[in-house]
Every structure is written in structure tokens, then in C-alpha cells.
């Protein structure tokens, strides 16, 4: 028996038990599309034989096309496939060249791959970008024969949820700009459309401020700074994947780092650890400072949403600060009233900079109330608290079942293999077991808080587990069979690895990688300064 046949035989036996059930999901694509009609053909193709042409002029779409053309064929091949097509052109037809990216932008697409017909249609460039990812996954590499083929199918696709996010923590461990761009690559491959950028926390304040330059005295180390230019490049690069970037500056708790350069901002709570000391809610300077800082920072971010945190406030600190005690007594406030006052001032600042405020749901547990039309609640605690948020009439996104740092994300299962927590994520539809106001759940967001995560292990901690989240948020709710999903997700994890994302296996398989592959934690495509300006219209 030849070596090639032996490898193929072993690989086939290992996954036969799951592949035999895949007739219900015959297309090996992740996230699985809404509607798939298989066409009985597989078209042999050779490296370099596929090109993409669009009917519109768009810097964003052009960059996306160039990027995908470079990803279609990860392996060189000297083998001439029998009947291989030498020149296949995927025709992209987009209804509008509008590059506006906002919540609810149309991401739908129609894709047809058949003998002699290769067509991708969408209403927006962002739908076309989603379709390009599906098309890329339909190019199948035969590891035994070292050949490629293109799967024939008709696909009608669109997301189930409009908010499909991933929280990236840039405070607890510093992630250099190129690493953040690398993370955006991985998000784009999975059709995530929102990066929640958790920029500062108790331990560090890495974001440059020209208004308050001493804020970056609270750095994790030399050079661990995020400049304004870095922010603009990240936003532009994310936009080439149809990914919105939402900043989070968590206040009034998690705010000790603000006080390193500006100690007058912090409460005075003797005996409290630094990590528990919030901003001083009684000091008018606090609100002047926040207004000036957010007025400086907000224009860097294109999106209308702005996260101000509010979680895990050690509210007893305020009760133990003598000056805050006097202030509360003068106004006849208790600590909940003080928190309401703080959030009222902050909400006014958000309104002045024309931003919709996002807060964590435990703010509400202190009795704080918000304008329901201009506030989005991120539910991170549990499903019962989510029901309260919905009953109160707020719009929300859910995260409590999507925490990537938890060993038991849902609290219901303990897996022998920690990577199998992907199954818990996969089973956790944001609207599951919600019987009223479910329409106010806009989607979900995975959270990778960075206490034990840095550039070194970020990929391995997030992937392939977050693939389960990406499919849960994109695909139809009845695409929920773990057994059927496993071979697709396993194959896609291998595909991600071939693109330079360190995404490991979920079962025994064979995933050869290109010999020249480098896991360099850099973006697949490097934007020029002119491209950044063009994308951001600056």
C-alpha cells in the first residue's frame, strides 16, 4: 500500500462516523449558510486559475478581493488536475457602492457556482465580503492528490443576528497593533462583525491622549501604547472585513489606572486595594475630565456605539470616602443615588458626542435607570438577569454563555478536553428560553478577557472554540446539531491554520500546513497610508 493511500485510509476511518451523517449539511462551510442547494459537479481548478472581478469601484471591496485571491490556494501544486479550468472568473455584482458600515447593514448575498457560471450578488459590499469567505471555503484541497476542486452549489445567505461580536482585551496584557490586526483577520474569516475593544482597565491605560497626556503613565511596559494612528489603522482594517470597532472605557469602576497620572480623579478609600477604587462621583472635575477626554477620543471611532462599562463597581468605597459622604448627605443621596447621578452625567456626555451608550447589565442591579432609546445593555451575568433587562424594555446583547476564559462557560458541563467547550457555546442561542421581548436581543458577543492571555497564546485560547459562537450567531437556529457541525468546524479550523491563525484540532485528523507558512501575528494584508485615508474618508 502506498504512503498516500495509507494516509488517506487512516484519515477516512477517523472521521467516517461523522461524515456519514453530513447529508443534512452537505456543504463544508462555516458558518453554515441559511439556504444551500447542491449542484452535482466538482470543478477541477489549479493554483492561480481563479480571479475575482467586481462591477463597482470600492477601495474596501478591492482590498478584500486581493486578500482572498491570495488565500485561495495555500499549497503550490505541480500536479495537473484532469480537466482543470485554467481561467475561472468570479463575477461580483453589488447593488450599491456605499461603504457606510453600521449596525444592521445588509450582509446578505447570493452565490452560484456551476459549470461556466461563477456569480456573487449582494446589496452591499459587506454582503459581497461575506460571500467571498464562503466562496473561499468552497475551494477544496485534496491532501492525497495535491489538487484542488471547486464545489458546485447555490447559496442564499444572511445572518440570523445583526450583532456578532468578540471582546478583545488590550489592557490586562498589551496586544501590539499588528496582533490586533491579526485578530481582525481571524474574526473576518468567521463572519464576526463587531470588535469590542476593551482598551483600559485597572492595571493599565495604554491609549494615547493629547488632551491628558499623563494618562499613559499607567502603562504595562515601555512602548505599550496605542496611538491615535494605531486606532485609525485598526478601524480601517476592520472595515475591510465589515467589522465595526466599538471602544470600551470602563468607568466608574475598573478605573485605578486613570488615577496614576491624575490622582485627583479617584475616590479616597483607606484600606481598599487599588483595584477597587472608583472615580470620584462627587468631584465636578471628574465629569469635565471625562467630557474632554471622550470628546477627543470619540471622533477616532466611526461607529455610533460607545461602551462605558459600569460593571463591578465597589460602591462601598464611595460610602467610606469622607468627602463623598458629605456630598451625598448634602444632596440626600445614598450610594445608589450617587451611581445614578454619575451615569446621568455620563449619559449627557455621550449625548453631546452623539454616541449611543453601552453599559454592562449589573449597573441596573444598583437601581440605575437609562434612556431605553439611547442605551444598549450588555448582559454578562446570567439568563435571569437577562430576562429582567428585557422586562424593563431595554435592547441588549448577550455574553454570559460566551466567556472564553471560563472552564465551564454555561455552568452545566465540565469537559475532559477543554476545547470541547465549543459545544457549550454552540448550543447557546441568545434567544434560547426567552419567551418575551426576544426581539430586543440584537445578538451576542464572545468575551476574551486577558488576565491569562497575551499575544503568545491568544489564538489558541480563542480558536477553534469561538468558531462555535460564530456559527451560532450567523446560522439558522435549527442548525444546532453538534455531531453534524463537528467535521465542518474541524475542517475549517485546519483551513484557518493554513491562513496563519493558530487554530487547533477538535478530533484526530490530518492537517498538513504549507512549508512556508509563518505564524507571525501580522495581518494578511498591510494597508498603506493612502488606503487608510480612503477607507476612513479622511
Residue, then its C-alpha position, 0 to 999 in steps of 0.5 A: x500500500x502506498x504512503x498516500x493511500x495509507x494516509x488517506x485510509x487512516x484519515x477516512x476511518x477517523x472521521x467516517x462516523x461523522x461524515x456519514x451523517x453530513x447529508x443534512x449539511x452537505x456543504x463544508x462551510x462555516x458558518x453554515x449558510x441559511x439556504x444551500x442547494x447542491x449542484x452535482x459537479x466538482x470543478x477541477x481548478x489549479x493554483x492561480x486559475x481563479x480571479x475575482x472581478x467586481x462591477x463597482x469601484x470600492x477601495x474596501x471591496x478591492x482590498x478584500x478581493x486581493x486578500x482572498x485571491x491570495x488565500x485561495x490556494x495555500x499549497x503550490x501544486x505541480x500536479x495537473x488536475x484532469x480537466x482543470x479550468x485554467x481561467x475561472x472568473x468570479x463575477x461580483x455584482x453589488x447593488x450599491x457602492x456605499x461603504x457606510x458600515x453600521x449596525x444592521x447593514x445588509x450582509x446578505x448575498x447570493x452565490x452560484x457556482x456551476x459549470x461556466x457560471x461563477x456569480x456573487x450578488x449582494x446589496x452591499x459590499x459587506x454582503x459581497x465580503x461575506x460571500x467571498x469567505x464562503x466562496x473561499x471555503x468552497x475551494x477544496x484541497x485534496x491532501x492525497x492528490x495535491x489538487x484542488x476542486x471547486x464545489x458546485x452549489x447555490x447559496x442564499x445567505x444572511x445572518x440570523x443576528x445583526x450583532x456578532x461580536x468578540x471582546x478583545x482585551x488590550x489592557x490586562x496584557x498589551x496586544x501590539x497593533x499588528x496582533x490586533x490586526x491579526x485578530x481582525x483577520x481571524x474574526x473576518x474569516x468567521x463572519x464576526x462583525x463587531x470588535x469590542x475593544x476593551x482598551x483600559x482597565x485597572x492595571x493599565x491605560x495604554x491609549x494615547x491622549x493629547x488632551x491628558x497626556x499623563x494618562x499613559x503613565x499607567x502603562x504595562x511596559x515601555x512602548x505599550x501604547x496605542x496611538x491615535x494612528x494605531x486606532x485609525x489603522x485598526x478601524x480601517x482594517x476592520x472595515x475591510x472585513x465589515x467589522x465595526x470597532x466599538x471602544x470600551x472605557x470602563x468607568x466608574x469602576x475598573x478605573x485605578x489606572x486613570x488615577x496614576x497620572x491624575x490622582x485627583x480623579x479617584x475616590x479616597x478609600x483607606x484600606x481598599x486595594x487599588x483595584x477597587x477604587x472608583x472615580x470620584x462621583x462627587x468631584x465636578x472635575x471628574x465629569x469635565x475630565x471625562x467630557x474632554x477626554x471622550x470628546x477627543x477620543x470619540x471622533x477616532x471611532x466611526x461607529x455610533x456605539x460607545x461602551x462605558x462599562x459600569x460593571x463591578x463597581x465597589x460602591x462601598x468605597x464611595x460610602x467610606x470616602x469622607x468627602x463623598x459622604x458629605x456630598x451625598x448627605x448634602x444632596x440626600x443621596x445614598x450610594x445608589x443615588x450617587x451611581x445614578x447621578x454619575x451615569x446621568x452625567x455620563x449619559x449627557x456626555x455621550x449625548x453631546x458626542x452623539x454616541x449611543x451608550x453601552x453599559x454592562x447589565x449589573x449597573x441596573x442591579x444598583x437601581x440605575x435607570x437609562x434612556x431605553x432609546x439611547x442605551x444598549x445593555x450588555x448582559x454578562x451575568x446570567x439568563x435571569x438577569x437577562x430576562x429582567x433587562x428585557x422586562x424593563x424594555x431595554x435592547x441588549x446583547x448577550x455574553x454570559x454563555x460566551x466567556x472564553x476564559x471560563x472552564x465551564x462557560x454555561x455552568x452545566x458541563x465540565x469537559x475532559x478536553x477543554x476545547x470541547x467547550x465549543x459545544x457549550x457555546x454552540x448550543x447557546x442561542x441568545x434567544x434560547x428560553x426567552x419567551x418575551x421581548x426576544x426581539x430586543x436581543x440584537x445578538x451576542x458577543x464572545x468575551x476574551x478577557x486577558x488576565x491569562x492571555x497575551x499575544x503568545x497564546x491568544x489564538x489558541x485560547x480563542x480558536x477553534x472554540x469561538x468558531x462555535x459562537x460564530x456559527x451560532x450567531x450567523x446560522x439558522x437556529x435549527x442548525x444546532x446539531x453538534x455531531x453534524x457541525x463537528x467535521x465542518x468546524x474541524x475542517x475549517x479550523x485546519x483551513x484557518x491554520x493554513x491562513x496563519x491563525x493558530x487554530x487547533x484540532x477538535x478530533x484526530x485528523x490530518x492537517x498538513x500546513x504549507x512549508x512556508x507558512x509563518x505564524x507571525x501575528x501580522x495581518x494578511x494584508x498591510x494597508x498603506x497610508x493612502x488606503x487608510x485615508x480612503x477607507x476612513x474618508x479622511 
